[in-house]
């Protein structure tokens, strides 16, 4: 399991996919989500705007990510 740190209250699934290099641009998110199984808290999700919060678990291409809040690097 990999930890993915965020410094905001939430991030969208599309932003997450881009930040983890699963897609190259936000425009690719819609297609990626329909062509690949992406699980958020063990439920398949196809909405690129799905909000991810600290404590959520995301599985993409068999890699498990745990979303954590990183207050040290908060801007």
LOSE-363847 format. One line per field, with one value per residue (C-alpha): residue in one letter; x, y, z; residue number from 1. Coordinates in Angstrom, 3 decimals. Layout:
N
resn <- (a, ...);
x <- (X, ...);
y <- (Y, ...);
z <- (Z, ...);
resi <- (NUM, ...);
END
This chain:
75
resn <- (x, x, x, x, x, x, x, x, x, x, x, x, x, x, x, x, x, x, x, x, x, x, x, x, x, x, x, x, x, x, x, x, x, x, x, x, x, x, x, x, x, x, x, x, x, x, x, x, x, x, x, x, x, x, x, x, x, x, x, x, x, x, x, x, x, x, x, x, x, x, x, x, x, x, x);
x <- (0.000, 1.257, 0.443, -0.675, -0.451, -2.809, -2.612, -6.222, -9.548, -10.090, -8.919, -10.877, -10.306, -9.225, -6.594, -5.432, -5.010, -2.937, -0.828, -0.055, 0.897, -1.886, -2.993, -1.169, -3.915, -7.240, -9.017, -7.904, -9.597, -13.053, -11.718, -9.315, -12.115, -14.366, -11.587, -9.974, -11.327, -10.745, -11.989, -12.602, -13.257, -13.942, -16.551, -15.963, -16.002, -16.258, -16.756, -13.613, -15.067, -15.438, -13.986, -11.252, -10.725, -8.048, -8.778, -10.022, -8.468, -8.021, -7.036, -5.736, -4.115, -3.713, -1.864, -3.481, -3.202, -4.222, -5.092, -3.545, -3.562, -0.127, -0.410, 3.399, 3.466, 0.295, 0.575);
y <- (0.000, 3.466, 6.604, 9.583, 12.881, 15.789, 19.246, 20.252, 19.036, 16.834, 16.208, 14.912, 11.497, 13.135, 15.207, 12.080, 10.113, 12.932, 13.356, 9.625, 9.625, 7.275, 9.934, 12.802, 15.411, 15.998, 15.443, 11.808, 11.044, 10.320, 7.776, 6.191, 5.663, 3.947, 1.714, 0.781, -0.455, 2.193, 1.447, 4.029, 2.394, -0.905, 0.595, 1.040, 4.730, 6.367, 9.997, 12.089, 14.657, 12.120, 13.753, 11.891, 12.621, 11.589, 8.029, 6.960, 3.993, 4.053, 1.064, 1.789, -0.864, -3.177, -0.494, 0.415, 4.031, 5.361, 9.083, 10.909, 14.553, 16.218, 19.347, 19.875, 20.854, 22.932, 26.196);
z <- (0.000, -0.903, 1.030, -1.033, 0.838, 0.242, 1.800, 1.169, 2.526, -0.549, -4.101, -7.068, -8.581, -11.849, -10.014, -8.208, -11.443, -12.930, -9.769, -9.689, -13.411, -14.482, -16.994, -18.662, -18.547, -16.862, -20.166, -20.192, -16.848, -18.267, -20.768, -18.278, -15.745, -18.295, -19.637, -16.300, -12.998, -10.340, -6.842, -4.125, -0.769, -2.582, -4.967, -8.686, -9.646, -13.050, -11.966, -12.400, -9.984, -7.144, -4.047, -2.202, 1.494, 3.986, 5.046, 1.602, -0.190, -3.962, -6.108, -9.625, -11.826, -8.799, -6.795, -3.471, -2.305, 1.104, 1.131, 4.100, 5.163, 5.216, 7.330, 7.364, 3.680, 3.768, 1.810);
resi <- (1, 2, 3, 4, 5, 6, 7, 8, 9, 10, 11, 12, 13, 14, 15, 16, 17, 18, 19, 20, 21, 22, 23, 24, 25, 26, 27, 28, 29, 30, 31, 32, 33, 34, 35, 36, 37, 38, 39, 40, 41, 42, 43, 44, 45, 46, 47, 48, 49, 50, 51, 52, 53, 54, 55, 56, 57, 58, 59, 60, 61, 62, 63, 64, 65, 66, 67, 68, 69, 70, 71, 72, 73, 74, 75);
END
